[in-house]
Structures are given as C-alpha cells and as structure tokens.
C-alpha cells in the first residue's frame, strides 16, 4: 500500500468514528526492509475484530469511553492505602493483558 492509499484509509476510518472505537486497518502485504520487524501483533484476540462497512477497515471494539483521569486518581489513592492484591486487581481490570510480577518482601501480591 502506498502512503497516499494509507492516508486515504485513515481518513475513511476517522469519518466512520462515532466515539470510542478502535479501528484496525487491512493495509495489504507489508513491504519489508532490512532490519525491519517481521511480525507485529496488534490484537490479542482476533475474535474481537468485526468487519465494518469498508472492506479494509475492521473495528476492534466499540470501546466504552472510560473516565481515565478518575481511574488514575483512584489508582494513585490506592497505592497509598490498599494492599498489593487490590492494586493488582484494579490494574487487571484497567489493562486485561497486565501480568503482575511477584512483589518481593510483602507476600501479598
């Protein structure tokens, strides 16, 4: 896909947005250059992808619009008052792919 074609696809995706969607673009066969990463995993679960009205644009999800600032403030407060287990549970809720490391010295991770 050429740069102008890619730009056109992005503009079309942006015109389809209603708010909160995450679009994944089918951009055709990648052009490989020396030293370039051979594979890029953009989506953890391909079952979450849905076709859109455009054949080269998929919708990952119709994302719920979260109050990110509120979530961050809540997390900051909990870092001062809550046990590690509670923090890990909140992080797992906010970032489902989060994998916690063992918390050394506390035994409550």
N, C-alpha and C positions, 0 to 999 in steps of 0.2 A: 504494500500500500504506500502510495506516495504521501508526502507531507500535506499537500492540498486536500487529498482524499481523507486523510486522518482528521484534519481540521474540520472538514465538512461533516464528518461523522460525529465529532464532538459537538458541533453547533446543533446538529439534529437531536442529539441526546439531550442537550440543555433545553431545547424547545419542548421536549416531552415531559420535563420535570414538573411535578406538582408540589414537591417539597418532601425531602427526606429520603428519596430513592437513591439507591446506589446502582449505577449503570456499569456494565461490563461490555466492552466493545469487541466484536469479532473483527480483527484487523487483517485477516488473511495470513498467508505464510510469512513468517518473520524473515527479515534479511539479516543474515549472520555476518559478523565481522570478527576478525581475530581478537581474542581476549574477551569477547562478549559472553555474558552468562548464557548458557544453553537452554535453560528452562526457568520459567517464572510461574510459581503457583500463586494465582491471585485470589482463589476461592477455596476455602477448606472443604465445603460440602457442595458439590455441583448440583445436588438435588434442590438447592435453594434458588437456582437460576430459573428465571421464567423468560419466555420469549416476549418481545414487545411488538408493536406494530411495524417496526423496522427490522428487516432480516439480519442486520449486522449489529443490533443493539439488544442486549439482554438486561433484565432487571434482576439484580441480586436479591433485593428485598425492598418492599415498601417500608422503609425504616420508620419506626416510631421516633418521633422527634423528642429527644430526652432533654431534660434541663441539666446539661453537662456542668454548668457552674455550680448548681446545687449539689450534684453528685460529688464534685471535687471538694467542696466545702465540708460535706458530710464525712468524706474520707479523711480529710485533714483533722477534723474533730475526733474521729475515732482513733487516729494514730496516737492521740494523747490519752485516751480513756479506755479503749477496748482491748481485749486480749487479741493475740495474733490470729487466732482462729476466726474471729469476727471480721477482721480485716481481709483475710484470705477469702472468706465467703462473699464479702462485698466486691472484691476485685474479680472474683469468678462471675459474679452477676453482671458487672460492667463490661468485662472482657472475657467472654466464654472460653477463649483459647489460652487464657492465662494458666500457667503451670507454676505453682509456688516451689521455691527451693526450701529446704529444711532450715528452720530458724534455729541456729545454734545457741545453746545455753538456756533456752526457755522451756523446751519440751512441750510447748502448746501450739505448734504450727499445724 
